[in-house]
Amino acid sequence: MSSRADGLAGTDGPFAVDPLDRSAVAAVALVTLFTVALATAQLTAAKVIALPLPVALPVVGPEITLPGAALAYALTFLASDCYAELYGRRATQVVVNVAFLANFLVLALVWSTLAAPGVNPEISAAFETALAPATGIVAGSLLAYVVSQNWDVFVFHAIRDRTGSGLLWLRNIASTATSQALDTAIFVGVAFYAAPTLLGVGSPLPPAALLALGLGQYLLKLAIALLDTPVVYLVVGLVSE
């Protein structure tokens, strides 16, 4: 282990030949985007927002209700699909699962800060109100993440193995659409029904409200998956050319 580290020390790794190597810079940028978006999603998941719709939809109603983390979390799928296309399945699985462990670091840092005594009680109370994640939200987001992100990588490469390097749009949309469905079902089910029922944290939502909440979130996530496909093509094209 130490001899291997000694051999790598001072070599500048993938930047040894060219400090602006496009593939190496893109790898760092995509991992950074993934982790920043994931940490942001963890911190903003507790806030529920309502987006008005131009027309009322069946089941969903006149507005989409979703956690504030929706946009940040959608960026993780954009980053992981770009990374999967450029660097392969195993590398992407490492990023996804190391980032899952990093979730616990984010939570530990937030909780330790909340537990520390504050100088100004009002600021401390506001800080705790804004950042203290509910148990159900944490459980739902962690479980949804580890299942949906690994599913996304699996489906993306299962399609790539069968279609070759073409049809990037198909594997991007199919992997993200199915993984976002899993993510939404797990997050909504655990955070707003299972955790309140089993752990007694809050009141579980009735089935109609759960369906409306989940369907509204998924429709928005699906729209983002469709809209980010040109971005995936742009990133892959810039790095591959």
C-alpha positions in Angstrom: 0.0 0.0 0.0 2.7 2.5 1.0 5.0 1.6 -1.9 2.1 2.2 -4.3 1.4 5.5 -2.7 5.1 6.4 -2.8 5.1 5.6 -6.5 2.2 8.0 -7.1 3.5 10.8 -4.9 4.4 13.9 -6.8 3.4 12.5 -10.2 0.3 14.8 -10.6 -1.7 11.8 -11.5 -3.8 12.2 -14.7 -2.6 15.8 -14.9 1.1 14.9 -15.2 1.3 15.4 -19.0 -1.3 18.1 -19.5 -2.7 20.1 -16.6 -5.7 20.9 -18.8 -6.4 17.4 -20.0 -10.0 17.5 -21.0 -10.9 14.0 -19.7 -9.3 14.5 -16.3 -10.8 17.9 -15.8 -14.2 16.6 -16.8 -13.9 13.7 -14.3 -13.1 16.1 -11.4 -15.8 18.5 -12.5 -18.5 15.9 -12.7 -17.6 14.3 -9.4 -17.6 17.8 -7.9 -21.0 18.6 -9.4 -22.4 15.3 -8.1 -21.2 15.7 -4.5 -22.2 19.4 -4.3 -25.7 18.7 -5.7 -26.0 15.7 -3.3 -25.0 17.7 -0.2 -27.3 20.5 -1.2 -30.2 18.1 -1.7 -29.5 16.7 1.8 -29.7 20.1 3.3 -32.8 21.3 1.4 -34.9 18.1 1.5 -36.9 19.2 4.6 -38.5 22.2 2.9 -41.6 21.3 0.9 -42.3 23.7 -1.9 -45.4 24.2 -4.2 -45.0 25.0 -7.9 -48.3 26.3 -9.5 -49.3 24.7 -12.8 -51.0 26.5 -15.7 -53.8 23.9 -15.6 -54.9 21.5 -12.8 -53.8 17.9 -13.5 -55.8 14.8 -12.4 -54.6 13.5 -9.0 -51.9 16.1 -8.8 -54.2 19.2 -8.7 -53.3 22.8 -9.5 -49.8 22.7 -8.2 -46.8 20.3 -7.8 -45.7 19.7 -4.2 -42.1 18.5 -3.8 -39.1 18.8 -1.5 -36.8 21.7 -2.1 -34.1 19.2 -2.9 -35.7 18.2 -6.2 -33.6 20.3 -8.6 -30.3 19.7 -6.8 -31.0 16.0 -6.7 -31.9 15.9 -10.4 -28.4 17.3 -11.1 -26.9 14.2 -9.5 -28.4 12.1 -12.3 -27.2 14.4 -15.0 -23.6 14.2 -13.5 -23.7 10.4 -13.0 -25.0 9.7 -16.5 -22.3 11.9 -18.1 -19.7 10.2 -15.8 -21.1 6.7 -16.7 -20.8 7.4 -20.4 -17.3 8.8 -20.2 -15.7 6.6 -17.6 -17.6 3.4 -17.3 -19.8 1.4 -14.9 -17.3 0.5 -12.2 -16.0 4.1 -11.8 -19.5 5.5 -11.6 -20.5 2.9 -9.0 -17.5 4.0 -6.9 -18.6 7.6 -7.1 -22.2 6.8 -6.2 -21.4 4.7 -3.2 -18.6 6.8 -1.9 -20.9 9.8 -2.1 -23.5 7.8 -0.2 -21.0 7.4 2.7 -20.3 11.2 2.4 -24.0 11.8 3.2 -23.3 10.6 6.7 -20.4 13.0 7.0 -22.7 15.9 6.0 -25.3 14.8 8.5 -22.7 14.4 11.3 -21.3 17.9 10.6 -24.7 19.4 10.6 -25.9 17.6 13.7 -22.6 18.5 15.6 -23.0 22.1 14.7 -26.7 22.1 15.9 -25.6 20.4 19.1 -22.9 23.0 19.9 -24.0 25.9 22.1 -24.7 29.1 20.2 -24.0 32.7 21.3 -27.2 34.1 20.0 -30.3 31.9 20.9 -32.5 33.4 18.1 -29.9 32.6 15.4 -29.4 29.1 16.9 -33.1 28.5 16.8 -33.5 29.7 13.2 -30.4 27.6 12.2 -32.0 24.5 13.8 -35.4 25.2 12.2 -33.8 25.5 8.8 -31.2 22.7 8.9 -32.3 20.1 11.4 -33.5 17.3 9.2 -36.5 15.2 10.3 -35.8 11.5 11.0 -38.3 10.5 8.3 -36.7 12.8 5.7 -33.2 11.5 6.4 -34.3 7.8 6.3 -36.3 8.3 3.1 -33.6 10.3 1.3 -30.8 7.9 2.2 -32.6 4.8 1.2 -34.0 6.4 -2.0 -30.5 7.5 -2.9 -28.7 4.3 -2.6 -31.3 2.3 -4.4 -32.1 4.7 -7.2 -28.5 5.8 -8.0 -27.3 2.2 -8.3 -30.3 1.3 -10.4 -29.5 4.3 -12.6 -26.0 3.0 -13.2 -27.2 -0.5 -13.8 -29.9 0.4 -16.4 -27.6 2.9 -18.2 -24.9 0.3 -18.8 -27.4 -2.6 -19.5 -28.8 -0.5 -22.4 -25.2 0.5 -23.5 -24.1 -3.2 -23.5 -27.0 -4.0 -25.9 -26.9 -0.9 -28.2 -23.2 0.0 -28.2 -22.1 3.6 -28.1 -25.1 4.9 -30.0 -28.5 5.8 -28.6 -27.1 7.9 -25.7 -30.5 9.6 -25.5 -32.2 6.3 -24.8 -30.0 5.2 -22.0 -30.0 8.6 -20.4 -33.8 9.0 -20.4 -34.6 5.3 -19.6 -32.1 5.1 -16.7 -33.1 8.4 -15.2 -36.8 8.0 -15.7 -36.9 4.5 -14.0 -34.5 5.5 -11.2 -36.4 8.7 -10.5 -39.6 6.6 -10.2 -37.9 4.4 -7.7 -36.4 7.4 -5.9 -39.8 9.1 -5.7 -41.7 6.0 -4.5 -39.1 5.2 -1.8 -38.6 8.7 -0.6 -42.3 9.6 -0.4 -43.3 6.2 1.1 -40.6 6.2 3.8 -40.5 9.9 4.7 -44.3 10.6 4.7 -45.8 7.2 5.6 -43.5 4.4 6.8 -41.3 6.6 9.2 -44.3 8.4 10.8 -46.2 5.0 11.1 -43.3 2.9 12.5 -41.2 5.5 14.3 -43.9 7.9 15.4 -42.2 11.0 13.9 -45.1 13.1 12.6 -48.4 12.0 11.1 -48.5 9.7 8.1 -50.1 11.2 5.0 -53.3 9.6 3.7 -53.0 7.5 0.5 -54.5 10.2 -1.8 -52.0 12.8 -0.5 -49.1 10.4 -0.9 -50.2 9.6 -4.5 -50.5 13.3 -5.4 -47.2 14.2 -3.8 -45.4 11.3 -5.5 -46.9 11.8 -8.9 -46.3 15.5 -8.9 -42.6 15.0 -8.0 -42.2 12.4 -10.6 -43.7 14.4 -13.4 -41.2 17.3 -12.7 -38.3 14.9 -12.4 -39.3 13.2 -15.7 -39.4 16.6 -17.4 -35.9 17.4 -16.1 -34.7 14.1 -17.4 -36.0 14.9 -20.9 -34.6 18.5 -20.8 -31.1 17.4 -19.6 -30.5 15.0 -22.5 -29.0 17.7 -24.8 -26.7 18.7 -21.9 -25.5 15.2 -21.6 -24.8 15.1 -25.3 -22.9 18.4 -25.0 -20.7 17.3 -22.1 -19.9 13.9 -23.6 -19.2 15.5 -27.0 -16.9 18.2 -25.6 -14.9 15.6 -23.6 -14.8 12.9 -26.3 -13.8 15.0 -29.3 
